Amino acid sequence: MATHDPELRKELDATLQTRKELGPEYESELVERFLEKLDTSVDQRVRRQFAEQQMQVARGALPPRPQSAPGNGYGERFGFATVSLVLAIPLSAIGAAHADLIGLLVSWAGIVGVNVLHTGGLFGWAPGKRKRETDGWD
């Protein structure tokens, strides 16, 4: 068993030793007690990590987002492009109805511009990669 917490390792060893001494009739109680201690340990770790993330956010440093998180990668770009193309239909109709070909070209220039800015291809900006200004209190 590979564990990073020596206290849990000691607790597991003590539980197994106690089970050997008391026999299988006390096994369920011993396992329940060990699982309660494990749950407490995991809960403390999660709370500690959450507090550390909150401190990073409070200091202005954004916590890193994993690649599989929503908002990263192909899924977000595909969804944004799909929504923008669906909205392009009424925008094109409104632009063409009010300003003929010029209105149609302006509406499509806006649609293309929004998509280019969203993907980060023009100005080097990409969603989730923004740098926050710090106030020097780090």
Backbone as CSV, one residue per row, in Angstrom:
resi,resn,N_x,N_y,N_z,CA_x,CA_y,CA_z,C_x,C_y,C_z
1,MET,0.841,-1.183,0.000,0.000,0.000,0.000,0.882,1.240,0.000
2,ALA,0.757,2.036,-1.031,1.532,3.274,-1.114,0.684,4.404,-0.551
3,THR,1.156,5.028,0.498,0.430,6.126,1.100,1.394,7.262,1.397
4,HIS,0.868,8.472,1.368,1.695,9.642,1.641,1.535,10.111,3.078
5,ASP,0.599,9.529,3.804,0.330,9.949,5.170,0.827,8.880,6.130
6,PRO,1.932,9.133,6.826,2.465,8.116,7.742,1.514,7.818,8.901
7,GLU,0.717,8.793,9.309,-0.239,8.561,10.394,-1.290,7.537,9.989
8,LEU,-1.794,7.646,8.741,-2.772,6.667,8.270,-2.149,5.287,8.127
9,ARG,-0.917,5.253,7.723,-0.210,3.971,7.599,-0.078,3.305,8.969
10,LYS,0.289,4.092,9.978,0.391,3.555,11.341,-0.965,3.080,11.841
11,GLU,-2.000,3.852,11.522,-3.352,3.491,11.958,-3.814,2.192,11.303
12,LEU,-3.514,2.035,10.024,-3.872,0.796,9.331,-3.115,-0.392,9.924
13,ASP,-1.834,-0.224,10.172,-1.051,-1.301,10.781,-1.598,-1.676,12.151
14,ALA,-1.964,-0.663,12.946,-2.526,-0.931,14.273,-3.871,-1.646,14.162
15,THR,-4.688,-1.256,13.186,-5.981,-1.910,12.986,-5.799,-3.370,12.592
16,LEU,-4.863,-3.639,11.693,-4.609,-5.018,11.271,-4.055,-5.856,12.425
17,GLN,-3.171,-5.265,13.225,-2.614,-5.989,14.376,-3.712,-6.288,15.395
18,THR,-4.579,-5.329,15.632,-5.684,-5.535,16.571,-6.627,-6.619,16.073
19,ARG,-6.855,-6.648,14.765,-7.722,-7.679,14.184,-7.124,-9.069,14.395
20,LYS,-5.794,-9.175,14.268,-5.123,-10.460,14.508,-5.298,-10.909,15.954
21,GLU,-5.220,-9.938,16.874,-5.321,-10.268,18.292,-6.745,-10.593,18.711
22,LEU,-7.728,-9.817,18.208,-9.110,-10.002,18.648,-9.871,-11.042,17.829
23,GLY,-9.435,-11.265,16.609,-10.121,-12.248,15.779,-11.125,-11.605,14.838
24,PRO,-11.685,-12.419,13.936,-12.574,-11.897,12.899,-13.919,-11.375,13.413
25,GLU,-14.325,-11.731,14.654,-15.633,-11.272,15.142,-15.674,-9.760,15.377
26,TYR,-14.534,-9.112,15.546,-14.483,-7.658,15.735,-14.063,-6.917,14.462
27,GLU,-13.982,-7.636,13.366,-13.478,-7.051,12.127,-14.321,-5.871,11.652
28,SER,-15.645,-6.009,11.662,-16.491,-4.933,11.140,-16.329,-3.650,11.959
29,GLU,-16.232,-3.774,13.298,-16.047,-2.584,14.132,-14.690,-1.934,13.870
30,LEU,-13.666,-2.754,13.709,-12.330,-2.212,13.443,-12.278,-1.495,12.093
31,VAL,-12.912,-2.101,11.096,-12.930,-1.479,9.766,-13.705,-0.166,9.810
32,GLU,-14.843,-0.141,10.494,-15.635,1.085,10.602,-14.837,2.201,11.283
33,ARG,-14.125,1.864,12.353,-13.324,2.862,13.067,-12.202,3.404,12.178
34,PHE,-11.540,2.500,11.421,-10.477,2.950,10.519,-11.051,3.840,9.412
35,LEU,-12.201,3.465,8.863,-12.807,4.272,7.798,-13.226,5.651,8.305
36,GLU,-13.667,5.733,9.554,-13.990,7.043,10.126,-12.744,7.919,10.206
37,LYS,-11.628,7.333,10.622,-10.371,8.098,10.705,-9.887,8.497,9.315
38,LEU,-10.062,7.596,8.349,-9.686,7.900,6.967,-10.542,9.041,6.428
39,ASP,-11.843,8.991,6.694,-12.751,10.039,6.238,-12.381,11.384,6.850
40,THR,-12.038,11.388,8.123,-11.614,12.618,8.786,-10.338,13.167,8.157
41,SER,-9.402,12.282,7.865,-8.140,12.704,7.259,-8.362,13.300,5.863
42,VAL,-9.196,12.647,5.066,-9.484,13.139,3.714,-10.214,14.472,3.796
43,ASP,-11.152,14.579,4.726,-11.888,15.827,4.896,-10.948,16.970,5.257
44,GLN,-9.991,16.705,6.137,-9.025,17.740,6.511,-8.166,18.162,5.321
45,ARG,-7.759,17.192,4.511,-6.949,17.519,3.322,-7.733,18.377,2.334
46,VAL,-8.991,18.007,2.101,-9.814,18.765,1.160,-10.017,20.186,1.669
47,ARG,-10.295,20.320,2.950,-10.470,21.662,3.519,-9.190,22.494,3.400
48,ARG,-8.036,21.862,3.640,-6.761,22.562,3.543,-6.510,23.021,2.101
49,GLN,-6.755,22.138,1.130,-6.545,22.509,-0.269,-7.502,23.621,-0.684
50,PHE,-8.747,23.541,-0.215,-9.711,24.581,-0.547,-9.279,25.920,0.037
51,ALA,-8.799,25.906,1.269,-8.329,27.144,1.893,-7.133,27.716,1.139
52,GLU,-6.221,26.847,0.680,-5.069,27.318,-0.093,-5.511,27.944,-1.409
53,GLN,-6.494,27.340,-2.069,-7.003,27.906,-3.322,-7.670,29.254,-3.069
54,GLN,-8.415,29.350,-1.979,-9.058,30.621,-1.658,-8.018,31.714,-1.393
55,MET,-6.920,31.351,-0.742,-5.858,32.327,-0.500,-5.215,32.766,-1.806
56,GLN,-5.025,31.834,-2.735,-4.459,32.191,-4.039,-5.380,33.141,-4.779
57,VAL,-6.669,32.871,-4.748,-7.624,33.755,-5.417,-7.632,35.122,-4.744
58,ALA,-7.573,35.135,-3.420,-7.579,36.409,-2.696,-6.327,37.231,-3.001
59,ARG,-5.214,36.553,-3.239,-3.972,37.253,-3.576,-3.924,37.689,-5.035
60,GLY,-4.843,37.210,-5.835,-4.884,37.590,-7.237,-4.319,36.555,-8.174
61,ALA,-3.858,35.448,-7.671,-3.334,34.388,-8.526,-4.454,33.389,-8.786
62,LEU,-4.770,33.191,-10.040,-5.817,32.240,-10.390,-5.284,30.824,-10.283
63,PRO,-6.030,29.895,-9.678,-5.571,28.510,-9.633,-5.587,27.904,-11.039
64,PRO,-4.630,27.034,-11.356,-4.602,26.446,-12.697,-5.799,25.547,-12.927
65,ARG,-6.342,25.615,-14.147,-7.472,24.765,-14.503,-6.951,23.553,-15.240
66,PRO,-7.446,22.361,-14.882,-7.006,21.173,-15.611,-7.510,21.199,-17.044
67,GLN,-6.815,20.494,-17.932,-7.180,20.489,-19.345,-8.563,19.908,-19.591
68,SER,-9.021,18.997,-18.735,-10.317,18.373,-18.948,-11.466,19.199,-18.389
69,ALA,-11.173,20.333,-17.763,-12.222,21.148,-17.168,-13.055,21.810,-18.252
70,PRO,-14.354,22.032,-17.956,-15.171,22.764,-18.910,-14.594,24.158,-19.117
71,GLY,-14.632,24.640,-20.339,-14.094,25.954,-20.634,-12.729,25.891,-21.270
72,ASN,-12.135,24.703,-21.355,-10.832,24.546,-21.987,-11.000,23.741,-23.266
73,GLY,-10.271,24.113,-24.289,-10.126,23.264,-25.443,-11.226,23.324,-26.473
74,TYR,-11.340,22.214,-27.173,-12.166,22.122,-28.370,-13.649,22.324,-28.088
75,GLY,-14.174,21.769,-27.029,-15.610,21.840,-26.746,-16.116,23.258,-26.624
76,GLU,-15.379,24.093,-25.914,-15.799,25.479,-25.748,-15.758,26.221,-27.076
77,ARG,-14.690,26.029,-27.837,-14.582,26.716,-29.130,-15.683,26.278,-30.080
78,PHE,-15.961,24.975,-30.111,-17.002,24.464,-30.992,-18.371,25.023,-30.598
79,GLY,-18.658,25.041,-29.304,-19.934,25.577,-28.832,-20.079,27.055,-29.150
80,PHE,-19.006,27.808,-28.928,-19.059,29.240,-29.214,-19.268,29.492,-30.705
81,ALA,-18.553,28.740,-31.540,-18.704,28.907,-32.987,-20.107,28.536,-33.432
82,THR,-20.666,27.478,-32.866,-22.022,27.053,-33.238,-23.045,28.111,-32.866
83,VAL,-22.956,28.638,-31.655,-23.898,29.675,-31.221,-23.743,30.924,-32.075
84,SER,-22.522,31.297,-32.397,-22.335,32.501,-33.204,-22.883,32.320,-34.618
85,LEU,-22.776,31.114,-35.180,-23.341,30.875,-36.512,-24.869,30.861,-36.488
86,VAL,-25.451,30.333,-35.433,-26.914,30.359,-35.314,-27.395,31.800,-35.187
87,LEU,-26.693,32.604,-34.397,-27.070,34.010,-34.259,-26.742,34.827,-35.507
88,ALA,-25.881,34.304,-36.367,-25.523,35.022,-37.591,-26.702,35.136,-38.551
89,ILE,-27.596,34.190,-38.491,-28.745,34.213,-39.419,-29.608,35.453,-39.190
90,PRO,-30.127,35.699,-37.986,-30.935,36.914,-37.835,-30.113,38.195,-37.952
91,LEU,-28.849,38.165,-37.509,-28.022,39.363,-37.653,-27.791,39.715,-39.117
92,SER,-27.589,38.693,-39.940,-27.406,38.931,-41.376,-28.674,39.500,-41.992
93,ALA,-29.806,38.952,-41.581,-31.082,39.442,-42.127,-31.337,40.892,-41.721
94,ILE,-31.070,41.209,-40.476,-31.283,42.588,-40.007,-30.314,43.543,-40.707
95,GLY,-29.027,43.154,-40.799,-28.049,44.014,-41.459,-28.376,44.234,-42.931
96,ALA,-28.769,43.159,-43.622,-29.089,43.281,-45.052,-30.377,44.070,-45.258
97,ALA,-31.351,43.934,-44.354,-32.626,44.645,-44.512,-32.452,46.147,-44.302
98,HIS,-31.563,46.540,-43.423,-31.422,47.961,-43.114,-30.340,48.661,-43.929
99,ALA,-29.274,47.942,-44.340,-28.182,48.627,-45.037,-27.688,47.839,-46.238
100,ASP,-28.499,46.948,-46.762,-28.176,46.159,-47.950,-26.847,45.405,-47.769
101,LEU,-25.990,45.431,-48.808,-24.750,44.662,-48.788,-23.788,45.165,-47.708
102,ILE,-23.742,46.455,-47.487,-22.863,47.015,-46.460,-23.263,46.475,-45.081
103,GLY,-24.533,46.447,-44.777,-25.012,45.936,-43.491,-24.692,44.468,-43.315
104,LEU,-24.822,43.700,-44.414,-24.496,42.277,-44.367,-23.000,42.085,-44.097
105,LEU,-22.154,42.845,-44.785,-20.709,42.745,-44.581,-20.293,43.169,-43.179
106,VAL,-20.897,44.211,-42.644,-20.565,44.676,-41.295,-20.977,43.631,-40.259
107,SER,-22.161,43.040,-40.423,-22.599,42.030,-39.452,-21.674,40.814,-39.491
108,TRP,-21.264,40.383,-40.685,-20.365,39.234,-40.775,-18.959,39.578,-40.300
109,ALA,-18.523,40.810,-40.504,-17.224,41.218,-39.970,-17.248,41.163,-38.439
110,GLY,-18.358,41.566,-37.838,-18.494,41.481,-36.385,-18.508,40.041,-35.896
111,ILE,-19.195,39.157,-36.595,-19.261,37.744,-36.206,-17.877,37.110,-36.289
112,VAL,-17.182,37.345,-37.395,-15.837,36.795,-37.554,-14.892,37.390,-36.507
113,GLY,-15.015,38.687,-36.264,-14.153,39.339,-35.276,-14.343,38.778,-33.878
114,VAL,-15.575,38.555,-33.487,-15.845,37.997,-32.160,-15.258,36.599,-32.049
115,ASN,-15.392,35.786,-33.089,-14.847,34.427,-33.057,-13.325,34.437,-33.026
116,VAL,-12.710,35.326,-33.754,-11.245,35.405,-33.754,-10.748,35.846,-32.382
117,LEU,-11.392,36.846,-31.796,-10.994,37.286,-30.462,-11.203,36.189,-29.430
118,HIS,-12.269,35.433,-29.566,-12.549,34.373,-28.593,-11.502,33.272,-28.648
119,THR,-11.063,32.898,-29.813,-10.073,31.831,-29.917,-8.674,32.312,-29.567
120,GLY,-8.479,33.621,-29.482,-7.182,34.147,-29.069,-6.171,34.216,-30.195
121,GLY,-6.601,34.089,-31.411,-5.669,34.064,-32.522,-5.132,35.417,-32.930
122,LEU,-5.823,36.502,-32.599,-5.404,37.802,-33.104,-4.484,38.545,-32.138
123,PHE,-4.860,38.647,-30.891,-4.103,39.460,-29.945,-3.348,38.633,-28.922
124,GLY,-3.314,37.334,-29.045,-2.602,36.498,-28.106,-3.358,36.262,-26.810
125,TRP,-4.595,36.704,-26.745,-5.413,36.488,-25.563,-6.186,35.197,-25.757
126,ALA,-6.260,34.421,-24.716,-7.042,33.191,-24.778,-7.807,33.040,-23.483
127,PRO,-9.016,32.435,-23.518,-9.791,32.251,-22.293,-9.007,31.434,-21.283
128,GLY,-9.029,31.859,-20.036,-8.356,31.136,-18.967,-6.875,31.438,-18.850
129,LYS,-6.329,32.279,-19.749,-4.901,32.571,-19.711,-4.641,34.039,-19.398
130,ARG,-5.640,34.705,-18.869,-5.470,36.112,-18.542,-4.570,36.275,-17.329
131,LYS,-3.783,37.324,-17.325,-2.934,37.636,-16.172,-3.625,38.715,-15.377
132,ARG,-3.667,38.517,-14.087,-4.295,39.512,-13.223,-3.244,40.481,-12.724
133,GLU,-3.664,41.708,-12.561,-2.790,42.724,-11.997,-2.657,42.447,-10.503
134,THR,-1.461,42.579,-9.979,-1.272,42.407,-8.538,-1.002,43.750,-7.927
135,ASP,-1.336,43.868,-6.650,-1.158,45.140,-5.974,0.137,45.181,-5.150
136,GLY,0.983,44.150,-5.282,2.258,44.159,-4.596,2.224,43.610,-3.184
137,TRP,1.106,43.031,-2.758,0.976,42.506,-1.406,1.297,41.021,-1.327
138,ASP,1.898,40.460,-2.340,2.235,39.035,-2.319,3.317,38.835,-1.364
